[in-house]
Amino acid sequence: MTEVSPAPDPEHRRSADAAGQLSRARRFRRLLFLLPPAVIAAMLALGE
């Protein structure tokens, strides 16, 4: 397939925003996994 020239398409921009949100959520989840279980438990207790 040849390269598609970037067109001012709102659909494309929306999918790009969704991809950005996905990567942000993935980064946040990775940070949660790196936190000690005690901190996660405390966050859950405070969140409820």
PADODREN-29116 format. One record per atom (N, C-alpha, C): residue in three letters; x, y, z. Coordinates in steps of 0.1 Angstrom, whole numbers, plus 2048, in hexadecimal, padded with zeros to 3 digits. Layout:
<nodes>
alaXYZ ...
</nodes>
This chain:
<nodes>
met8087F4800 met800800800 met80980C800 thr8048177F9 thr80C8237F8 thr80882C804 glu810835807 glu80D83E813 glu80184780F val7F8848819 val7EC851817 val7EF85F81C ser7ED869814 ser7F0876818 ser7E687A823 pro7EB88182D pro7E2885838 pro7D888F834 ala7CB88B835 ala7C1894831 ala7BA89A83E pro7B58A683D pro7AE8AC848 pro7A18A584B asp7A2899850 asp796891852 asp792890861 pro787895865 pro783894874 pro783886879 glu77F87C871 glu78086E876 glu78E86B879 his79886F871 his7A686B874 his7AA872881 arg7A687E883 arg7AB88588F arg7A487E89B arg79887A89A arg7918748A5 arg7998668A9 ser79C85F89E ser7A38528A1 ser7B18558A7 ala7B78608A3 ala7C48638A9 ala7C38678B7 asp7B886E8BB asp7B68728C9 asp7B38658D1 ala7AC85C8CB ala7A984F8D2 ala7B68488D5 ala7BF8488CB ala7CC8418CC ala7D48478D8 gly7D38558D8 gly7DA85C8E3 gly7D58588F0 gln7C88578F1 gln7C28548FE gln7C5846902 leu7C683D8F8 leu7CA82F8FB leu7D882E900 ser7E18358FA ser7EF8348FF ser7F083A90D arg7E884590F arg7E984B91D arg7E3841927 ala7D983A924 ala7D383092D ala7DD82592F arg7E4821925 arg7ED816926 arg7F981A92F arg7FD82792E arg80882C936 arg80482C945 phe7F7831947 phe7F2832954 phe7F182495B arg7EC81A953 arg7EB80D958 arg7F980795C arg80380A954 arg810805957 arg81580B964 leu812818966 leu81681E972 leu80F81897E leu80281497C leu7FB80D987 leu80280098B phe8067F9980 phe80D7EC982 phe81A7ED98A leu8217F9987 leu82E7FB98E leu82C7FF99C leu8208049A0 leu81E8089AE leu81D7FC9B7 pro8227FD9C4 pro8207F29CD pro8127EF9CF pro80F7E29D2 pro8017DE9D4 pro7FA7E69DF ala8027EA9EA ala7FC7F19F5 ala7F77FF9F0 val7FE8059E7 val7FA8129E2 val7EE8119DA ile7ED8069D2 ile7E18049C9 ile7D58029D2 ala7D77FA9DD ala7CC7F79E6 ala7C78049EC ala7D080C9F0 ala7CD8199F7 ala7C58229ED met7CA8229E0 met7C382A9D6 met7B58259D4 leu7B38189D3 leu7A68129D1 leu79D8169DD ala7A28159E9 ala79A8189F5 ala7968269F5 leu79F82F9F1 leu79C83D9F1 leu7928419E6 gly7938399DB gly78B83C9CF gly77C8389D2 glu77982F9DB glu76C82A9DD glu7648339E7 
</nodes>
